[in-house]
Amino acid sequence: MAKRATYPLIVLALLLCFNANAQQLPQFSQFRFAGIGFNPAFAGSNPYFNAMAIHRSQWTGINDAPRTYLMGIHAPSASGKMGFGGTVFTDAVGPTRRVGGQGTYAYHLQVSEGSKLAFGLSFGFTQFSIDGSQITLREQGDQAALPGMQAELKPDAAFGALWYGENWHVGLSANQLFNNRLDFFPGDGEGRMSVHYFLTAAYNFQVGQNFGIEPAVLVKYVQPVPPQIDMAARVIYKNELWLGASYRNGDAASIFAGYDIMEYLTLGYSFDVSTSEIRHYAEGSHEIFVALRFGNLNRVQELPEE
């Protein structure tokens, strides 16, 4: 059985995250299907109404480890020149929680016979909260203790661009554009919602009539830490069933599988094995993905998933 970690470890990790400007946004091994969650230009990139939900339980075996939920919807306008959508999310780590939502708008330009260029913008709010009553300190009465529940609501925004065609896409986006300061600890000017940059790309190669191979990459960067790179590939059978694997440098390797049911429903699952020092405490991470599609399904497989 894996060793168990407690609140102080989780809280320390959270504080180091905010003060060192490390990755603050949740991550998904099935990022190929959650594009609307990190790049608003994906809104309307499919010719149908798309609703998705993804749940990630990270580091099973550690008490109060991260649990992330993301729901997103988007659809194109009747002309196909615009896209509308939005996301809601919650990210809980022990006594801390991050909850928010954003509305999204995108504009799509036909740049050639086989490709479009989209620009997207999203705006909303994010609430950060810490329940001090759930934190046990070694020295009771410590002045650094947080009394009860503390929460801050901050405006949030993201911008993205996406160049895409029938079986490929390349996207670039920036999240947490306002770089808001968090004041849980008065006088500490280092607690900020740092700007995060995402670069994503994927290409679907057809191999005969029944199979496809799709490599994909997601690069995440926040100053001043080195970029984190997710590399993934999946083998697709008859555009319905797929099996794949991915690797996230300095963090984890994963396997994932999915199935399209009657072109309207997609189910996916992934399991991560940690490659960092956390592997001595955690048993792995689980991720479940569900998507529903409505409307024009004539080209379901031809454009980016999200």
C-alpha positions in Angstrom: 0.0 0.0 0.0 1.3 3.5 -0.8 2.3 5.9 1.9 -0.3 8.5 2.8 0.3 12.2 2.7 -1.6 14.8 4.8 -2.8 18.4 4.5 0.5 20.1 5.3 2.1 18.4 2.3 -0.7 19.5 0.0 -0.9 23.0 1.3 2.9 23.4 1.0 2.7 22.3 -2.6 -0.1 24.8 -3.3 1.9 27.7 -1.7 5.0 26.8 -3.6 2.9 26.7 -6.8 1.6 30.2 -6.4 4.9 31.7 -5.1 7.2 30.1 -7.6 4.8 30.8 -10.5 4.7 27.1 -11.4 1.9 25.4 -13.4 -1.4 26.6 -11.7 -3.9 25.3 -14.2 -5.2 21.7 -14.2 -3.8 19.2 -16.7 -5.5 16.4 -18.6 -3.9 13.3 -20.2 -6.8 13.3 -22.8 -6.0 16.9 -23.8 -6.8 16.1 -27.4 -10.5 16.2 -26.4 -10.5 19.1 -24.1 -9.2 21.9 -26.4 -12.1 24.3 -25.4 -10.7 24.2 -21.9 -7.4 25.9 -22.7 -7.9 27.5 -26.2 -11.1 29.5 -26.9 -10.5 29.4 -30.6 -11.7 25.8 -30.6 -15.3 27.1 -30.2 -17.2 26.4 -33.3 -14.4 24.5 -35.0 -16.8 21.5 -35.5 -19.9 21.6 -37.7 -22.1 20.5 -34.8 -23.1 21.3 -31.2 -20.5 19.8 -28.8 -20.8 19.1 -25.1 -18.0 17.5 -23.1 -17.2 16.7 -19.5 -13.9 15.4 -18.0 -13.1 14.3 -14.5 -9.6 13.7 -13.2 -8.6 12.1 -9.9 -4.9 12.7 -9.5 -2.4 10.8 -7.4 -4.7 8.1 -6.0 -3.3 6.9 -2.6 -2.6 10.5 -1.3 -5.2 12.0 1.0 -7.0 15.0 -0.5 -5.0 14.8 -3.8 -6.2 17.0 -6.7 -9.6 16.4 -8.2 -10.5 18.3 -11.3 -13.9 18.6 -13.2 -14.3 20.4 -16.5 -17.4 20.9 -18.5 -17.5 22.7 -21.9 -20.0 23.4 -24.7 -19.5 25.0 -28.0 -21.2 25.3 -31.4 -20.8 27.2 -34.7 -23.2 29.9 -36.0 -25.4 29.1 -39.0 -22.9 30.6 -41.3 -19.9 28.8 -39.7 -18.0 32.0 -39.4 -18.4 32.3 -35.6 -18.3 30.0 -32.6 -20.0 30.3 -29.2 -19.5 28.3 -26.0 -18.3 28.3 -22.5 -16.7 26.2 -19.7 -17.2 25.6 -16.0 -14.7 23.9 -13.8 -13.7 23.1 -10.3 -10.2 22.1 -9.1 -9.9 20.9 -5.5 -6.7 20.1 -3.5 -7.3 19.3 0.2 -8.7 22.4 1.9 -8.2 24.5 -1.3 -10.6 24.9 -4.2 -10.6 26.8 -7.5 -14.0 27.2 -9.2 -15.0 29.3 -12.2 -16.5 29.7 -15.6 -16.0 31.5 -18.8 -18.0 32.4 -21.9 -16.3 32.0 -25.2 -16.5 33.6 -28.7 -14.5 32.7 -31.8 -14.3 34.0 -35.3 -13.3 31.7 -38.2 -11.7 32.8 -41.5 -11.4 30.6 -44.6 -7.8 31.0 -45.5 -7.6 28.3 -48.2 -9.8 25.6 -49.7 -8.8 23.1 -47.0 -8.1 25.2 -43.9 -9.5 27.9 -41.6 -7.9 30.3 -39.1 -9.9 31.0 -35.9 -9.4 33.6 -33.2 -11.1 33.1 -29.8 -11.6 35.1 -26.6 -13.1 34.0 -23.4 -14.0 36.0 -20.2 -15.3 35.0 -16.8 -14.5 34.7 -13.2 -12.5 32.4 -11.0 -12.9 32.0 -7.2 -10.1 30.7 -5.0 -10.9 29.5 -1.5 -9.0 28.0 1.4 -10.8 26.3 4.4 -8.5 27.1 7.3 -10.5 24.9 9.6 -9.3 21.8 7.7 -5.6 22.7 8.2 -3.9 21.1 11.2 -0.7 23.0 12.2 2.1 21.6 14.3 1.9 24.7 16.6 -1.7 25.6 17.5 -2.4 29.3 17.6 0.2 30.0 14.9 -0.3 33.6 13.6 0.1 32.2 10.1 -3.0 30.1 10.4 -6.0 31.0 8.2 -9.2 31.6 10.2 -12.1 29.6 8.7 -13.1 29.9 5.1 -11.3 32.6 3.0 -12.2 33.2 -0.7 -11.3 35.6 -3.5 -13.2 36.2 -6.7 -11.1 37.4 -9.7 -12.0 38.2 -13.3 -10.3 35.9 -15.8 -9.7 35.9 -19.5 -8.0 33.8 -22.3 -7.1 34.4 -25.9 -6.3 31.8 -28.6 -5.7 31.2 -32.3 -6.3 28.0 -34.2 -5.2 27.0 -37.7 -7.0 23.8 -38.7 -8.1 21.5 -41.6 -9.9 18.2 -42.1 -7.4 16.1 -40.2 -5.0 18.5 -38.5 -4.7 21.5 -36.3 -2.2 23.9 -34.7 -3.2 26.2 -31.9 -1.6 28.8 -29.6 -3.3 30.3 -26.5 -2.7 32.4 -23.4 -4.7 31.9 -20.2 -5.1 34.0 -17.0 -4.4 37.1 -19.0 -5.1 39.6 -16.1 -2.2 38.2 -14.0 -4.4 38.9 -10.9 -2.8 39.1 -7.4 -4.1 36.8 -4.7 -4.2 38.3 -1.2 -4.7 35.3 1.1 -1.4 36.3 2.7 -1.3 40.1 3.1 2.0 41.6 2.2 3.0 38.8 -0.1 3.1 40.2 -3.6 4.2 37.0 -5.2 0.9 35.2 -5.1 -0.5 35.7 -8.6 -2.6 34.0 -11.3 0.3 33.8 -13.7 -0.2 33.9 -17.5 0.0 30.4 -18.9 0.8 29.7 -22.6 -0.3 26.6 -24.5 0.8 25.3 -27.9 -1.1 22.3 -29.3 -0.9 20.4 -32.6 -2.3 17.1 -34.0 -2.4 15.3 -37.3 -4.4 12.2 -38.3 -2.7 9.9 -40.8 -4.9 7.4 -42.6 -3.4 4.0 -42.9 -5.6 2.0 -45.3 -9.3 2.0 -45.0 -9.8 1.0 -41.4 -6.9 2.5 -39.4 -5.6 5.9 -38.6 -2.6 7.1 -36.5 -2.8 10.4 -34.8 0.2 12.0 -33.0 -0.5 15.0 -30.8 1.5 17.4 -28.6 0.7 20.0 -26.0 3.3 22.4 -24.7 2.6 24.3 -21.5 4.7 27.3 -20.4 4.6 29.7 -17.4 7.5 31.9 -16.5 10.1 31.1 -15.1 9.8 27.3 -15.1 10.8 25.2 -18.1 8.1 24.2 -20.5 6.1 21.0 -19.8 5.5 18.9 -22.9 2.7 16.3 -23.3 3.4 13.9 -26.3 0.6 11.5 -27.3 -0.3 9.1 -30.0 -3.4 7.0 -30.7 -4.3 4.3 -33.1 -7.9 4.6 -34.4 -9.9 1.8 -35.8 -12.8 2.7 -38.2 -13.0 6.1 -36.7 -14.8 4.5 -33.7 -12.3 2.8 -31.4 -8.9 4.0 -30.3 -6.0 3.1 -28.1 -3.1 5.3 -27.2 -0.3 6.4 -24.9 1.2 9.7 -23.8 4.2 11.0 -21.8 4.4 14.2 -19.8 8.0 15.2 -19.1 8.9 15.2 -15.4 5.5 14.0 -14.4 3.8 10.9 -15.8 3.2 8.4 -18.6 -0.3 7.2 -19.4 -2.4 4.9 -21.5 -5.9 5.8 -22.8 -8.7 4.3 -24.8 -12.0 5.5 -26.2 -15.0 4.6 -28.2 -17.5 6.5 -30.4 -21.1 5.3 -30.1 -23.4 6.0 -33.0 -21.5 9.2 -33.9 -23.3 11.0 -31.0 -21.5 9.8 -27.9 -17.8 9.5 -27.0 -16.4 7.7 -24.0 -12.8 7.8 -23.0 -10.6 6.7 -20.1 -6.9 7.2 -19.2 -4.6 6.0 -16.4 -1.4 7.7 -15.5 1.7 6.3 -13.8 3.8 8.9 -12.1 7.5 9.2 -13.1 8.3 12.0 -10.6 9.2 11.6 -6.9 5.4 11.5 -6.1 5.4 7.9 -7.4 6.6 6.8 -3.9 3.3 8.0 -2.5 0.8 7.8 -5.3 -0.8 4.8 -7.0 -1.6 6.6 -10.2 -4.2 9.0 -11.7 -7.6 8.3 -13.3 -9.4 10.3 -16.0 -12.9 9.8 -17.5 -14.1 11.7 -20.5 -17.6 12.0 -22.0 -18.8 14.0 -25.1 -22.1 14.4 -26.8 -22.7 15.8 -30.3 -25.8 17.1 -32.0 -26.7 18.7 -35.3 -24.7 18.3 -38.5 -22.7 15.1 -38.1 -21.7 14.7 -41.7 -18.1 15.6 -41.0 -17.7 14.5 -37.4 -14.2 13.0 -38.0 -12.9 15.7 -40.2 -12.2 18.6 -37.8 -10.6 19.0 -34.4 -12.4 17.3 -31.5 -12.7 20.3 -29.3 
